[in-house]
Structures are given as C-alpha cells and as structure tokens.
Amino acid sequence: MSSERALRRRAHAQGLKLVKYRQDSRWFGDYGPYALADQNGCLVAWGLDVEDVAMALAE
C-alpha cells in the first residue's frame, strides 16, 4: 500500500492534486474520502479510497 505522501508526489508528477476530505466534512459523502483534481481545481476523479487512487495514478 502506498503512503499518502507518496500518492501526493505521484499525483503532482502527473499534473494532478490529491484532495483528502475529512470524515466530518459536508463533502465527504459526495466526493470523499479522496479525489483527484487537475491544475484548475476541477475534480477529475472522486469517491476514491487509497487503493483506487494508487490504481488511477498507475495508469
């Protein structure tokens, strides 16, 4: 399993930002726990768990 820090670095290398929603956030239910955003802040993938993020960044 990749650490969150490693996933953030991999996302950044691909021009993406890893977004983590806190469980008490009002957005957690719709977009969390993790999402990927492009350089403009637009979400390109959401509703991901750590394994999903790792797979998305591996492609």
NORZIQUI-V850480 format. One record per residue. N is the residue number from 1. SS is DSSP state (~ for helix, > for strand, _ for the rest). PHI is phi in degrees with one decimal (NA if undefined). Layout:
n:N ss:SS phi:PHI
n:N ss:SS phi:PHI
This chain:
n:1 ss:_ phi:NA
n:2 ss:_ phi:-81.4
n:3 ss:_ phi:-76.9
n:4 ss:~ phi:-62.0
n:5 ss:~ phi:-63.3
n:6 ss:~ phi:-64.6
n:7 ss:~ phi:-65.4
n:8 ss:~ phi:-61.4
n:9 ss:~ phi:-65.0
n:10 ss:~ phi:-63.8
n:11 ss:~ phi:-63.2
n:12 ss:~ phi:-60.5
n:13 ss:~ phi:-63.0
n:14 ss:_ phi:-99.2
n:15 ss:_ phi:78.7
n:16 ss:_ phi:-118.9
n:17 ss:> phi:-122.3
n:18 ss:> phi:-85.4
n:19 ss:> phi:-108.4
n:20 ss:> phi:-115.3
n:21 ss:_ phi:-98.3
n:22 ss:_ phi:-69.7
n:23 ss:_ phi:-64.3
n:24 ss:_ phi:-89.2
n:25 ss:_ phi:-73.2
n:26 ss:_ phi:-69.2
n:27 ss:_ phi:-90.6
n:28 ss:~ phi:-57.1
n:29 ss:~ phi:-64.9
n:30 ss:~ phi:-91.3
n:31 ss:~ phi:-122.7
n:32 ss:_ phi:-96.0
n:33 ss:_ phi:-77.2
n:34 ss:> phi:-128.6
n:35 ss:> phi:-143.3
n:36 ss:> phi:-118.1
n:37 ss:> phi:-120.3
n:38 ss:_ phi:-84.2
n:39 ss:_ phi:-66.4
n:40 ss:_ phi:-90.3
n:41 ss:_ phi:87.1
n:42 ss:_ phi:-82.4
n:43 ss:> phi:-70.2
n:44 ss:> phi:-107.8
n:45 ss:> phi:-155.9
n:46 ss:> phi:-148.4
n:47 ss:> phi:71.8
n:48 ss:> phi:-96.6
n:49 ss:_ phi:-101.9
n:50 ss:~ phi:-59.2
n:51 ss:~ phi:-65.1
n:52 ss:~ phi:-63.4
n:53 ss:~ phi:-62.1
n:54 ss:~ phi:-60.0
n:55 ss:~ phi:-67.1
n:56 ss:~ phi:-63.7
n:57 ss:~ phi:-79.2
n:58 ss:~ phi:-79.4
n:59 ss:_ phi:-75.4
